[in-house]
Amino acid sequence: MRDNVCENCGRQGLNSFIDEPHQKLFQCPACGLCQKGVLESESVYEGHYHSGYKARLESKIRSAKIRLGSVQPYLVVETPKTLDIGCSVGATVNAAEQLGWDAFGVDVSEKAVELCRDQGLSCEVLRDGKLPFDDESFDLVTNWQVIEHVLDVKKALCEWKRVLKPGGVMILDTPDAAYWKARILGPKHYRKFWPADHIYTFNRENLTDIIKSCGFEMLPGRLIGRWTTLTPKLTAYALGYRGLRSCQRSLRLCKSIELCCRKPATQNSTRHDYLQTTASATV
């Protein structure tokens, strides 16, 4: 284990949560964060990993439009420049383009990026977690089921924040450790909830704490955004789908958390420089 201190609350003395030959995961007894998993080779995300996403591409584009529409009221421009981290086969990039937005994507999978480029999408391969973009390039950053895969969550969040413009917005989702079935059955009887390539498993509270510690301001979730963003049919679907999901999440009946946050618009806002603060603690 890299150390025995919680990456969120600083509590010393983590409990073994999963201890198998190909996966180690530890849980903080104070905040519940599951952490310090083993990083998989990027080759894991090649080939068959994206095949299911490709088969459901049209459905995923529809869902992505609904998600993008929900966050649009928080954006300061009508046609935002967006970045989807972990773009896979390009559903969110495609959806943003269909809305008339300037859209880009990154993924660790060369095959996924190739599939995106075949669709005419602007996507790049992500190497070593470093985004190939200048500071303050984007109005919106999205990432779906990505943050649980990164080796260092605070370092990743600070990198994602780097490319956001002041006042820019980030929306993400990730599996919810407080999901009732996962909480009751645990890793012994519900093993598939904790795949070997997940470095973390968050609940809403500890992920919110981590996001805030990296200098983001939390924003309330919305069912839908501006009525003009989506077609009437898609708006009706969004109200039903997201309304149901919102109720499920409040009751811990949904497998995932969705959080929305903003990079402070002013220079004197609270700022957490993770790389600087951890450098002195590195032995």
Backbone torsions as a table, in degrees:
resi	resn	phi	psi	omega
1	MET	NA	142.3	-175.8
2	ARG	-62.8	-39.1	170.9
3	ASP	-166.0	-179.3	-176.2
4	ASN	-115.6	32.9	-178.0
5	VAL	-118.6	135.0	179.9
6	CYS	-64.1	132.8	-179.2
7	GLU	-73.6	-12.7	178.6
8	ASN	-99.0	-63.9	-171.2
9	CYS	-99.2	-7.5	178.4
10	GLY	81.1	6.3	179.2
11	ARG	-64.0	134.7	175.8
12	GLN	-90.7	145.9	177.5
13	GLY	91.3	78.8	179.2
14	LEU	-90.1	151.2	178.9
15	ASN	-95.5	142.6	174.1
16	SER	-67.4	126.7	-178.4
17	PHE	-106.8	-45.8	172.7
18	ILE	-131.7	129.0	-179.9
19	ASP	-135.0	90.7	-178.9
20	GLU	-131.7	163.7	-177.4
21	PRO	-55.2	-36.1	-175.2
22	HIS	-108.8	6.5	177.1
23	GLN	-155.5	133.3	172.6
24	LYS	-125.2	133.2	178.6
25	LEU	-143.3	136.3	-177.3
26	PHE	-121.2	148.3	-176.9
27	GLN	-122.3	137.4	176.6
28	CYS	-79.6	126.2	179.7
29	PRO	-71.5	-14.4	-178.6
30	ALA	-90.4	-54.0	-175.4
31	CYS	-105.0	-8.7	176.0
32	GLY	83.6	2.0	-178.5
33	LEU	-67.0	125.2	171.0
34	CYS	-89.9	130.1	-166.0
35	GLN	-154.9	174.5	173.1
36	LYS	63.7	37.5	174.2
37	GLY	-71.5	176.5	-178.0
38	VAL	-94.1	126.5	-179.0
39	LEU	-70.2	126.2	177.5
40	GLU	-79.8	156.5	173.5
41	SER	-64.4	144.7	179.3
42	GLU	-63.2	-17.9	178.0
43	SER	-64.8	-20.4	178.4
44	VAL	-59.7	-30.6	-174.4
45	TYR	-91.3	8.5	178.1
46	GLU	-91.3	170.3	171.4
47	GLY	59.3	-116.0	-171.6
48	HIS	-66.3	-18.8	-175.2
49	TYR	-56.7	-34.9	-176.0
50	HIS	-99.8	0.8	-174.5
51	SER	-62.7	-41.1	178.8
52	GLY	-64.9	-37.1	178.4
53	TYR	-65.1	-39.1	-179.1
54	LYS	-64.6	-39.7	-179.3
55	ALA	-65.7	-28.3	-177.6
56	ARG	-108.1	26.2	-172.5
57	LEU	-58.2	-48.0	-176.9
58	GLU	-62.7	-41.1	177.5
59	SER	-63.4	-39.5	-179.5
60	LYS	-70.5	-33.8	175.7
61	ILE	-63.6	-42.5	177.7
62	ARG	-60.6	-46.9	178.9
63	SER	-63.2	-38.5	179.7
64	ALA	-64.4	-38.6	177.3
65	LYS	-60.5	-41.1	179.3
66	ILE	-64.5	-43.6	179.3
67	ARG	-64.9	-44.3	179.4
68	LEU	-64.9	-39.5	177.7
69	GLY	-62.2	-35.4	-178.6
70	SER	-66.7	-28.3	-176.2
71	VAL	-95.4	-10.6	-174.6
72	GLN	-57.4	-37.1	179.2
73	PRO	-60.5	-20.5	179.0
74	TYR	-84.4	-11.8	-176.3
75	LEU	-84.3	147.3	-174.0
76	VAL	-94.4	-2.4	178.3
77	VAL	-128.8	155.5	-178.3
78	GLU	-75.5	-36.9	180.0
79	THR	-119.7	83.3	-174.3
80	PRO	-70.6	155.2	170.4
81	LYS	-92.0	120.7	-170.6
82	THR	-119.6	151.7	176.3
83	LEU	-131.7	125.0	174.5
84	ASP	-103.7	116.4	-179.7
85	ILE	-91.1	125.7	-172.6
86	GLY	78.3	51.5	-169.0
87	CYS	-71.6	-14.7	-179.4
88	SER	51.2	-126.2	-176.6
89	VAL	-88.6	9.8	167.2
90	GLY	95.6	19.5	-176.8
91	ALA	-60.1	-47.2	-177.1
92	THR	-71.6	-38.9	176.8
93	VAL	-62.4	-43.7	178.5
94	ASN	-62.0	-45.2	179.9
95	ALA	-61.8	-42.9	179.5
96	ALA	-63.1	-40.9	177.7
97	GLU	-63.8	-39.5	178.8
98	GLN	-65.6	-24.7	175.1
99	LEU	-83.1	-3.4	179.6
100	GLY	88.7	14.8	-179.0
101	TRP	-90.2	161.6	177.3
102	ASP	-89.7	106.6	-166.0
103	ALA	-119.7	140.7	178.0
104	PHE	-136.1	160.7	177.8
105	GLY	-144.8	157.0	173.7
106	VAL	-137.0	150.9	176.5
107	ASP	-155.7	150.1	177.4
108	VAL	-74.3	-17.0	-178.5
109	SER	-87.6	118.2	176.9
110	GLU	-64.4	-35.3	179.2
111	LYS	-64.7	-42.4	179.1
112	ALA	-63.6	-43.3	179.4
113	VAL	-63.5	-38.6	177.0
114	GLU	-61.4	-42.8	178.1
115	LEU	-62.8	-39.0	178.0
116	CYS	-65.8	-44.9	-179.0
117	ARG	-65.3	-31.4	176.4
118	ASP	-63.4	-24.3	177.0
119	GLN	-89.2	0.6	-178.5
120	GLY	83.6	16.4	-178.4
121	LEU	-89.0	150.6	-179.5
122	SER	-89.8	97.3	-175.8
123	CYS	-134.8	148.6	-178.0
124	GLU	-130.5	155.9	175.1
125	VAL	-79.6	133.0	178.2
126	LEU	-93.0	123.2	-178.2
127	ARG	-121.7	129.2	176.8
128	ASP	57.7	25.6	176.1
129	GLY	75.8	0.0	-177.0
130	LYS	-91.8	117.6	-179.6
131	LEU	-73.4	131.9	-176.3
132	PRO	-83.3	51.2	-178.2
133	PHE	-140.8	154.8	179.0
134	ASP	-70.7	162.5	173.3
135	ASP	-56.8	145.8	171.7
136	GLU	54.0	48.8	-177.5
137	SER	-95.0	-23.1	-167.5
138	PHE	-125.5	148.7	174.3
139	ASP	-86.6	-25.9	-176.4
140	LEU	-145.0	132.8	172.6
141	VAL	-119.7	130.8	177.4
142	THR	-121.7	149.6	171.1
143	ASN	-156.9	123.2	-176.4
144	TRP	-112.3	119.2	177.8
145	GLN	56.8	47.7	-178.7
146	VAL	-120.7	-42.8	-168.8
147	ILE	-62.5	-24.7	178.7
148	GLU	-73.6	-10.8	-177.6
149	HIS	-95.9	-12.2	-172.3
150	VAL	-79.1	152.6	-178.1
151	LEU	-73.3	-36.6	-176.8
152	ASP	-135.0	105.5	-170.9
153	VAL	-65.1	-40.0	-178.4
154	LYS	-70.9	-39.2	177.0
155	LYS	-62.3	-41.8	179.1
156	ALA	-64.3	-45.1	-179.7
157	LEU	-62.2	-39.4	178.6
158	CYS	-67.6	-34.2	176.0
159	GLU	-68.0	-42.0	178.4
160	TRP	-66.0	-37.0	177.9
161	LYS	-67.0	-34.0	-179.1
162	ARG	-55.6	-40.9	-174.6
163	VAL	-85.5	-4.9	176.7
164	LEU	-81.8	140.5	172.2
165	LYS	-70.4	155.8	172.8
166	PRO	-55.4	129.3	-175.2
167	GLY	87.0	-3.2	179.6
168	GLY	-70.2	158.9	-171.3
169	VAL	-116.4	145.2	172.1
170	MET	-126.5	136.3	174.0
171	ILE	-128.6	137.5	-177.1
172	LEU	-146.2	161.8	166.7
173	ASP	-140.6	160.9	-174.1
174	THR	-162.5	156.3	177.6
175	PRO	-56.8	143.9	-176.2
176	ASP	-101.7	114.0	179.7
177	ALA	-63.7	-18.8	179.8
178	ALA	-88.2	1.0	175.5
179	TYR	-53.8	131.4	-168.9
180	TRP	-54.9	-42.5	-177.0
181	LYS	-68.2	-41.1	177.9
182	ALA	-65.8	-40.1	-178.6
183	ARG	-66.7	-40.1	-176.7
184	ILE	-79.1	-45.6	-175.1
185	LEU	-83.3	-34.3	180.0
186	GLY	70.4	177.7	-175.2
187	PRO	-67.2	-21.5	-179.1
188	LYS	-69.8	-39.6	-174.9
189	HIS	-109.6	-5.7	179.6
190	TYR	-137.1	53.9	-169.3
191	ARG	-61.0	-33.7	-174.4
192	LYS	-66.4	-15.5	177.3
193	PHE	-70.4	-20.8	-179.4
194	TRP	-119.7	74.7	178.7
195	PRO	-61.6	159.6	-176.7
196	ALA	-64.9	-22.2	-177.8
197	ASP	-90.5	7.9	176.1
198	HIS	-92.4	117.2	178.9
199	ILE	-81.1	-28.4	-177.6
200	TYR	-133.5	156.6	160.3
201	THR	-134.8	122.9	-174.8
202	PHE	-105.0	159.1	158.0
203	ASN	-112.1	172.5	-174.7
204	ARG	-59.2	-38.8	-174.6
205	GLU	-70.3	-48.8	-176.6
206	ASN	-74.0	-29.9	176.2
207	LEU	-69.6	-38.7	176.2
208	THR	-60.4	-43.3	178.6
209	ASP	-60.1	-43.4	-178.7
210	ILE	-65.8	-44.1	179.9
211	ILE	-61.5	-42.8	178.5
212	LYS	-64.2	-38.5	-178.5
213	SER	-64.6	-21.0	178.5
214	CYS	-92.0	8.6	171.5
215	GLY	93.8	11.3	177.3
216	PHE	-88.0	153.4	171.8
217	GLU	-103.2	129.9	-178.4
218	MET	-76.8	144.6	178.4
219	LEU	-120.1	145.8	177.7
220	PRO	-69.0	144.4	177.0
221	GLY	-71.0	155.0	179.7
222	ARG	-128.5	149.1	175.9
223	LEU	-71.4	-53.0	176.2
224	ILE	-139.1	170.5	179.0
225	GLY	-102.8	-133.1	178.5
226	ARG	-68.7	139.5	-176.6
227	TRP	-62.5	-25.5	-177.5
228	THR	-81.0	-8.9	-176.7
229	THR	-69.3	-39.6	-174.2
230	LEU	-114.6	159.1	174.3
231	THR	-67.1	158.1	178.3
232	PRO	-55.0	-40.7	-179.9
233	LYS	-64.6	-43.9	-179.5
234	LEU	-70.7	-32.3	176.3
235	THR	-62.7	-44.8	178.6
236	ALA	-62.2	-42.4	178.0
237	TYR	-63.4	-42.0	-178.6
238	ALA	-62.5	-42.6	179.6
239	LEU	-60.0	-45.0	180.0
240	GLY	-68.6	-48.5	-175.4
241	TYR	-66.3	-51.1	-176.7
242	ARG	-74.0	-29.5	175.5
243	GLY	-63.5	-43.7	177.8
244	LEU	-64.1	-45.3	179.9
245	ARG	-61.6	-39.4	179.8
246	SER	-62.0	-42.9	177.7
247	CYS	-65.3	-43.3	179.8
248	GLN	-61.8	-41.9	-178.9
249	ARG	-66.3	-38.9	-180.0
250	SER	-65.4	-27.1	179.9
251	LEU	-99.0	5.7	-178.2
252	ARG	62.2	33.6	178.4
253	LEU	-102.6	3.3	-179.9
254	CYS	-109.6	141.4	-177.1
255	LYS	-70.9	-17.9	-171.6
256	SER	-126.4	156.9	172.4
257	ILE	-102.9	142.9	169.8
258	GLU	-125.2	126.6	-178.8
259	LEU	-129.7	145.5	179.8
260	CYS	-127.3	136.7	-177.6
261	CYS	-147.6	169.7	-176.3
262	ARG	-132.3	141.4	169.3
263	LYS	-76.5	128.2	-177.0
264	PRO	-53.2	142.6	-176.1
265	ALA	-83.2	-17.6	-176.5
266	THR	-110.0	148.9	-176.9
267	GLN	-68.3	-26.7	-176.9
268	ASN	-90.4	8.3	176.2
269	SER	-69.8	158.7	178.7
270	THR	-54.2	130.7	-177.1
271	ARG	-132.3	133.2	178.6
272	HIS	-112.7	110.7	177.5
273	ASP	-94.9	92.0	-173.1
274	TYR	-60.5	-44.1	-176.2
275	LEU	-63.2	-37.6	-178.6
276	GLN	-70.6	-44.2	-176.0
277	THR	-71.2	-27.8	-179.3
278	THR	-87.7	-19.7	-176.8
279	ALA	-60.6	-40.9	-178.2
280	SER	-72.0	-19.1	-178.5
281	ALA	-92.6	-8.9	-177.4
282	THR	-79.3	128.6	179.7
283	VAL	-103.2	NA	NA
